[in-house]
Amino acid sequence: MKAIVWSKNACPFCDQAKGLLKMKGIEYEERNVNTNWTKEQLLEAVPTARTVPQVFLDDKLIGGFQELKKYFDEVKNAN
């Protein structure tokens, strides 16, 4: 599984999302809109984005930290 995390600096939910992915052993590419990526690029990837993080798993948009947490809870309950 590959993940992309759109984030920004000093964002607690971004840090929590990255921590959750690490805990699950999922490597991710971070796309920080304060450093090497732009908000315009984020909006190209997720036109409805109003907040970060925006997390993709295997090219599927999951959403923010709460949605990511819910996704893993549902996956765990399905097994």
N, CA, C and O atoms as CSV, one atom per row, in Angstrom:
chain,resi,resn,atom,element,x,y,z
A,1,MET,N,N,0.854,-1.184,0.000
A,1,MET,CA,C,0.000,0.000,0.000
A,1,MET,C,C,0.890,1.235,0.000
A,1,MET,O,O,1.879,1.295,0.731
A,2,LYS,N,N,0.538,2.215,-0.819
A,2,LYS,CA,C,1.284,3.465,-0.792
A,2,LYS,C,C,0.347,4.591,-0.418
A,2,LYS,O,O,-0.845,4.563,-0.723
A,3,ALA,N,N,0.909,5.580,0.247
A,3,ALA,CA,C,0.096,6.684,0.743
A,3,ALA,C,C,0.733,8.017,0.358
A,3,ALA,O,O,1.952,8.134,0.224
A,4,ILE,N,N,-0.126,9.012,0.185
A,4,ILE,CA,C,0.299,10.397,-0.010
A,4,ILE,C,C,-0.430,11.223,1.032
A,4,ILE,O,O,-1.644,11.104,1.200
A,5,VAL,N,N,0.325,12.062,1.730
A,5,VAL,CA,C,-0.261,12.934,2.749
A,5,VAL,C,C,0.011,14.380,2.353
A,5,VAL,O,O,1.158,14.828,2.372
A,6,TRP,N,N,-1.033,15.103,1.997
A,6,TRP,CA,C,-0.916,16.541,1.775
A,6,TRP,C,C,-0.980,17.184,3.152
A,6,TRP,O,O,-1.900,16.921,3.925
A,7,SER,N,N,0.009,18.035,3.458
A,7,SER,CA,C,0.092,18.594,4.807
A,7,SER,C,C,0.593,20.029,4.760
A,7,SER,O,O,0.862,20.579,3.692
A,8,LYS,N,N,0.713,20.624,5.947
A,8,LYS,CA,C,1.350,21.928,6.090
A,8,LYS,C,C,2.089,21.933,7.422
A,8,LYS,O,O,1.898,21.042,8.249
A,9,ASN,N,N,2.924,22.926,7.622
A,9,ASN,CA,C,3.696,23.029,8.852
A,9,ASN,C,C,2.784,23.315,10.052
A,9,ASN,O,O,1.732,23.939,9.917
A,10,ALA,N,N,3.211,22.847,11.220
A,10,ALA,CA,C,2.509,23.112,12.487
A,10,ALA,C,C,1.039,22.713,12.422
A,10,ALA,O,O,0.161,23.466,12.844
A,11,CYS,N,N,0.782,21.521,11.890
A,11,CYS,CA,C,-0.590,21.023,11.744
A,11,CYS,C,C,-0.726,19.748,12.579
A,11,CYS,O,O,-0.228,18.696,12.178
A,12,PRO,N,N,-1.399,19.827,13.743
A,12,PRO,CA,C,-1.502,18.650,14.610
A,12,PRO,C,C,-2.208,17.462,13.945
A,12,PRO,O,O,-1.819,16.316,14.168
A,13,PHE,N,N,-3.239,17.723,13.132
A,13,PHE,CA,C,-3.935,16.609,12.478
A,13,PHE,C,C,-3.048,15.958,11.420
A,13,PHE,O,O,-3.125,14.750,11.196
A,14,CYS,N,N,-2.199,16.769,10.765
A,14,CYS,CA,C,-1.241,16.205,9.798
A,14,CYS,C,C,-0.281,15.266,10.528
A,14,CYS,O,O,-0.004,14.159,10.066
A,15,ASP,N,N,0.221,15.730,11.680
A,15,ASP,CA,C,1.150,14.911,12.461
A,15,ASP,C,C,0.478,13.620,12.931
A,15,ASP,O,O,1.102,12.559,12.931
A,16,GLN,N,N,-0.782,13.711,13.328
A,16,GLN,CA,C,-1.500,12.518,13.778
A,16,GLN,C,C,-1.721,11.537,12.624
A,16,GLN,O,O,-1.599,10.325,12.802
A,17,ALA,N,N,-2.044,12.061,11.453
A,17,ALA,CA,C,-2.254,11.190,10.285
A,17,ALA,C,C,-0.953,10.482,9.917
A,17,ALA,O,O,-0.955,9.282,9.641
A,18,LYS,N,N,0.161,11.224,9.912
A,18,LYS,CA,C,1.458,10.617,9.587
A,18,LYS,C,C,1.839,9.580,10.638
A,18,LYS,O,O,2.377,8.523,10.310
A,19,GLY,N,N,1.557,9.886,11.901
A,19,GLY,CA,C,1.847,8.940,12.981
A,19,GLY,C,C,1.042,7.664,12.846
A,19,GLY,O,O,1.559,6.572,13.081
A,20,LEU,N,N,-0.226,7.794,12.468
A,20,LEU,CA,C,-1.090,6.627,12.296
A,20,LEU,C,C,-0.580,5.754,11.152
A,20,LEU,O,O,-0.541,4.530,11.273
A,21,LEU,N,N,-0.191,6.379,10.047
A,21,LEU,CA,C,0.346,5.608,8.922
A,21,LEU,C,C,1.625,4.875,9.335
A,21,LEU,O,O,1.815,3.708,8.992
A,22,LYS,N,N,2.501,5.569,10.075
A,22,LYS,CA,C,3.747,4.933,10.544
A,22,LYS,C,C,3.426,3.742,11.433
A,22,LYS,O,O,4.040,2.682,11.315
A,23,MET,N,N,2.452,3.928,12.329
A,23,MET,CA,C,2.064,2.862,13.251
A,23,MET,C,C,1.555,1.639,12.486
A,23,MET,O,O,1.766,0.501,12.903
A,24,LYS,N,N,0.880,1.892,11.357
A,24,LYS,CA,C,0.351,0.797,10.539
A,24,LYS,C,C,1.419,0.230,9.598
A,24,LYS,O,O,1.159,-0.717,8.855
A,25,GLY,N,N,2.626,0.818,9.636
A,25,GLY,CA,C,3.711,0.334,8.782
A,25,GLY,C,C,3.546,0.721,7.322
A,25,GLY,O,O,4.057,0.037,6.435
A,26,ILE,N,N,2.836,1.814,7.068
A,26,ILE,CA,C,2.590,2.259,5.688
A,26,ILE,C,C,3.515,3.428,5.378
A,26,ILE,O,O,3.472,4.459,6.050
A,27,GLU,N,N,4.353,3.262,4.354
A,27,GLU,CA,C,5.214,4.351,3.926
A,27,GLU,C,C,4.371,5.378,3.196
A,27,GLU,O,O,3.406,5.034,2.513
A,28,TYR,N,N,4.741,6.640,3.344
A,28,TYR,CA,C,3.967,7.690,2.694
A,28,TYR,C,C,4.885,8.748,2.102
A,28,TYR,O,O,6.019,8.947,2.536
A,29,GLU,N,N,4.345,9.414,1.096
A,29,GLU,CA,C,5.008,10.581,0.528
A,29,GLU,C,C,4.303,11.790,1.099
A,29,GLU,O,O,3.083,11.916,0.992
A,30,GLU,N,N,5.073,12.687,1.710
A,30,GLU,CA,C,4.471,13.896,2.262
A,30,GLU,C,C,4.567,15.015,1.232
A,30,GLU,O,O,5.636,15.275,0.680
A,31,ARG,N,N,3.461,15.661,0.986
A,31,ARG,CA,C,3.413,16.810,0.085
A,31,ARG,C,C,3.010,18.031,0.903
A,31,ARG,O,O,1.827,18.310,1.098
A,32,ASN,N,N,4.014,18.741,1.372
A,32,ASN,CA,C,3.808,19.870,2.271
A,32,ASN,C,C,3.597,21.146,1.459
A,32,ASN,O,O,4.466,21.537,0.679
A,33,VAL,N,N,2.441,21.798,1.639
A,33,VAL,CA,C,2.123,22.995,0.860
A,33,VAL,C,C,2.891,24.230,1.329
A,33,VAL,O,O,2.790,25.286,0.705
A,34,ASN,N,N,3.669,24.115,2.431
A,34,ASN,CA,C,4.507,25.225,2.878
A,34,ASN,C,C,5.918,25.135,2.309
A,34,ASN,O,O,6.673,26.104,2.383
A,35,THR,N,N,6.285,23.984,1.743
A,35,THR,CA,C,7.668,23.838,1.295
A,35,THR,C,C,7.750,23.573,-0.201
A,35,THR,O,O,7.919,24.511,-0.981
A,36,ASN,N,N,7.634,22.314,-0.618
A,36,ASN,CA,C,7.880,21.993,-2.023
A,36,ASN,C,C,6.626,21.797,-2.863
A,36,ASN,O,O,6.729,21.434,-4.035
A,37,TRP,N,N,5.458,22.025,-2.305
A,37,TRP,CA,C,4.199,21.901,-3.056
A,37,TRP,C,C,3.385,23.173,-2.839
A,37,TRP,O,O,3.651,23.937,-1.911
A,38,THR,N,N,2.398,23.394,-3.694
A,38,THR,CA,C,1.576,24.600,-3.562
A,38,THR,C,C,0.133,24.242,-3.236
A,38,THR,O,O,-0.308,23.112,-3.445
A,39,LYS,N,N,-0.586,25.223,-2.723
A,39,LYS,CA,C,-2.023,25.013,-2.461
A,39,LYS,C,C,-2.750,24.725,-3.768
A,39,LYS,O,O,-3.725,23.974,-3.786
A,40,GLU,N,N,-2.278,25.323,-4.864
A,40,GLU,CA,C,-2.894,25.078,-6.172
A,40,GLU,C,C,-2.752,23.608,-6.570
A,40,GLU,O,O,-3.680,23.005,-7.108
A,41,GLN,N,N,-1.573,23.043,-6.294
A,41,GLN,CA,C,-1.378,21.612,-6.601
A,41,GLN,C,C,-2.276,20.746,-5.739
A,41,GLN,O,O,-2.818,19.749,-6.215
A,42,LEU,N,N,-2.439,21.114,-4.474
A,42,LEU,CA,C,-3.361,20.389,-3.592
A,42,LEU,C,C,-4.772,20.443,-4.165
A,42,LEU,O,O,-5.466,19.427,-4.206
A,43,LEU,N,N,-5.197,21.623,-4.609
A,43,LEU,CA,C,-6.565,21.763,-5.128
A,43,LEU,C,C,-6.746,21.054,-6.472
A,43,LEU,O,O,-7.861,20.669,-6.822
A,44,GLU,N,N,-5.662,20.881,-7.220
A,44,GLU,CA,C,-5.747,20.055,-8.432
A,44,GLU,C,C,-6.009,18.605,-8.056
A,44,GLU,O,O,-6.804,17.920,-8.700
A,45,ALA,N,N,-5.330,18.139,-7.000
A,45,ALA,CA,C,-5.486,16.749,-6.549
A,45,ALA,C,C,-6.820,16.538,-5.842
A,45,ALA,O,O,-7.469,15.506,-6.017
A,46,VAL,N,N,-7.224,17.528,-5.039
A,46,VAL,CA,C,-8.462,17.431,-4.251
A,46,VAL,C,C,-9.210,18.754,-4.391
A,46,VAL,O,O,-9.050,19.642,-3.553
A,47,PRO,N,N,-10.023,18.897,-5.438
A,47,PRO,CA,C,-10.700,20.181,-5.681
A,47,PRO,C,C,-11.560,20.670,-4.515
A,47,PRO,O,O,-11.774,21.873,-4.372
A,48,THR,N,N,-12.050,19.761,-3.691
A,48,THR,CA,C,-12.929,20.146,-2.580
A,48,THR,C,C,-12.168,20.389,-1.272
A,48,THR,O,O,-12.790,20.657,-0.245
A,49,ALA,N,N,-10.844,20.302,-1.294
A,49,ALA,CA,C,-10.057,20.424,-0.057
A,49,ALA,C,C,-10.218,21.805,0.565
A,49,ALA,O,O,-10.027,22.825,-0.098
A,50,ARG,N,N,-10.567,21.824,1.827
A,50,ARG,CA,C,-10.632,23.065,2.589
A,50,ARG,C,C,-9.635,23.027,3.739
A,50,ARG,O,O,-9.296,24.058,4.319
A,51,THR,N,N,-9.171,21.822,4.058
A,51,THR,CA,C,-8.246,21.635,5.178
A,51,THR,C,C,-7.201,20.599,4.793
A,51,THR,O,O,-7.348,19.878,3.806
A,52,VAL,N,N,-6.147,20.540,5.590
A,52,VAL,CA,C,-5.181,19.445,5.500
A,52,VAL,C,C,-5.173,18.759,6.855
A,52,VAL,O,O,-5.527,19.388,7.852
A,53,PRO,N,N,-4.788,17.510,6.930
A,53,PRO,CA,C,-4.236,16.716,5.838
A,53,PRO,C,C,-5.311,16.229,4.872
A,53,PRO,O,O,-6.494,16.165,5.205
A,54,GLN,N,N,-4.866,15.890,3.677
A,54,GLN,CA,C,-5.671,15.142,2.717
A,54,GLN,C,C,-4.852,13.893,2.419
A,54,GLN,O,O,-3.734,13.975,1.909
A,55,VAL,N,N,-5.418,12.746,2.740
A,55,VAL,CA,C,-4.670,11.487,2.660
A,55,VAL,C,C,-5.214,10.624,1.528
A,55,VAL,O,O,-6.423,10.433,1.390
A,56,PHE,N,N,-4.293,10.112,0.725
A,56,PHE,CA,C,-4.612,9.155,-0.329
A,56,PHE,C,C,-3.989,7.818,0.028
A,56,PHE,O,O,-2.833,7.770,0.450
A,57,LEU,N,N,-4.729,6.739,-0.131
A,57,LEU,CA,C,-4.183,5.385,-0.003
A,57,LEU,C,C,-4.372,4.702,-1.342
A,57,LEU,O,O,-5.495,4.588,-1.834
A,58,ASP,N,N,-3.268,4.245,-1.937
A,58,ASP,CA,C,-3.324,3.618,-3.269
A,58,ASP,C,C,-4.153,4.449,-4.241
A,58,ASP,O,O,-5.042,3.922,-4.911
A,59,ASP,N,N,-3.865,5.740,-4.318
A,59,ASP,CA,C,-4.505,6.679,-5.248
A,59,ASP,C,C,-5.988,6.924,-4.981
A,59,ASP,O,O,-6.672,7.524,-5.810
A,60,LYS,N,N,-6.494,6.466,-3.831
A,60,LYS,CA,C,-7.898,6.712,-3.469
A,60,LYS,C,C,-7.925,7.746,-2.344
A,60,LYS,O,O,-7.252,7.584,-1.326
A,61,LEU,N,N,-8.702,8.799,-2.534
A,61,LEU,CA,C,-8.803,9.831,-1.500
A,61,LEU,C,C,-9.555,9.281,-0.289
A,61,LEU,O,O,-10.694,8.828,-0.402
A,62,ILE,N,N,-8.899,9.329,0.864
A,62,ILE,CA,C,-9.542,8.927,2.115
A,62,ILE,C,C,-10.112,10.157,2.814
A,62,ILE,O,O,-11.233,10.124,3.322
A,63,GLY,N,N,-9.341,11.236,2.838
A,63,GLY,CA,C,-9.780,12.473,3.482
A,63,GLY,C,C,-8.789,12.902,4.536
A,63,GLY,O,O,-7.584,12.698,4.389
A,64,GLY,N,N,-9.300,13.505,5.611
A,64,GLY,CA,C,-8.457,14.003,6.692
A,64,GLY,C,C,-8.143,12.930,7.728
A,64,GLY,O,O,-8.378,11.743,7.504
A,65,PHE,N,N,-7.609,13.369,8.866
A,65,PHE,CA,C,-7.202,12.425,9.910
A,65,PHE,C,C,-8.377,11.601,10.422
A,65,PHE,O,O,-8.253,10.386,10.580
A,66,GLN,N,N,-9.516,12.242,10.684
A,66,GLN,CA,C,-10.667,11.506,11.224
A,66,GLN,C,C,-11.130,10.425,10.242
A,66,GLN,O,O,-11.470,9.313,10.646
A,67,GLU,N,N,-11.139,10.766,8.946
A,67,GLU,CA,C,-11.555,9.794,7.931
A,67,GLU,C,C,-10.547,8.653,7.822
A,67,GLU,O,O,-10.920,7.500,7.606
A,68,LEU,N,N,-9.267,8.988,7.974
A,68,LEU,CA,C,-8.221,7.957,7.931
A,68,LEU,C,C,-8.387,6.990,9.104
A,68,LEU,O,O,-8.304,5.773,8.943
A,69,LYS,N,N,-8.624,7.561,10.286
A,69,LYS,CA,C,-8.832,6.735,11.487
A,69,LYS,C,C,-10.054,5.828,11.295
A,69,LYS,O,O,-10.008,4.638,11.609
A,70,LYS,N,N,-11.133,6.397,10.781
A,70,LYS,CA,C,-12.364,5.630,10.527
A,70,LYS,C,C,-12.102,4.526,9.497
A,70,LYS,O,O,-12.587,3.405,9.646
A,71,TYR,N,N,-11.342,4.845,8.466
A,71,TYR,CA,C,-11.005,3.856,7.432
A,71,TYR,C,C,-10.315,2.647,8.059
A,71,TYR,O,O,-10.691,1.507,7.789
A,72,PHE,N,N,-9.302,2.897,8.899
A,72,PHE,CA,C,-8.586,1.782,9.528
A,72,PHE,C,C,-9.469,1.024,10.509
A,72,PHE,O,O,-9.348,-0.195,10.626
A,73,ASP,N,N,-10.355,1.721,11.218
A,73,ASP,CA,C,-11.290,1.043,12.120
A,73,ASP,C,C,-12.208,0.115,11.343
A,73,ASP,O,O,-12.479,-1.003,11.784
A,74,GLU,N,N,-12.694,0.571,10.179
A,74,GLU,CA,C,-13.591,-0.243,9.367
A,74,GLU,C,C,-12.864,-1.439,8.767
A,74,GLU,O,O,-13.422,-2.534,8.696
A,75,VAL,N,N,-11.620,-1.236,8.333
A,75,VAL,CA,C,-10.819,-2.333,7.789
A,75,VAL,C,C,-10.589,-3.384,8.861
A,75,VAL,O,O,-10.699,-4.583,8.602
A,76,LYS,N,N,-10.266,-2.925,10.085
A,76,LYS,CA,C,-10.020,-3.848,11.190
A,76,LYS,C,C,-11.282,-4.630,11.532
A,76,LYS,O,O,-11.223,-5.832,11.791
A,77,ASN,N,N,-12.424,-3.945,11.531
A,77,ASN,CA,C,-13.694,-4.614,11.873
A,77,ASN,C,C,-14.164,-5.564,10.774
A,77,ASN,O,O,-14.934,-6.487,11.038
A,78,ALA,N,N,-13.702,-5.340,9.543
A,78,ALA,CA,C,-14.099,-6.213,8.440
A,78,ALA,C,C,-13.343,-7.538,8.452
A,78,ALA,O,O,-13.781,-8.522,7.856
A,79,ASN,N,N,-12.196,-7.548,9.143
A,79,ASN,CA,C,-11.379,-8.791,9.181
A,79,ASN,C,C,-11.792,-9.711,10.297
A,79,ASN,O,O,-11.209,-10.783,10.461
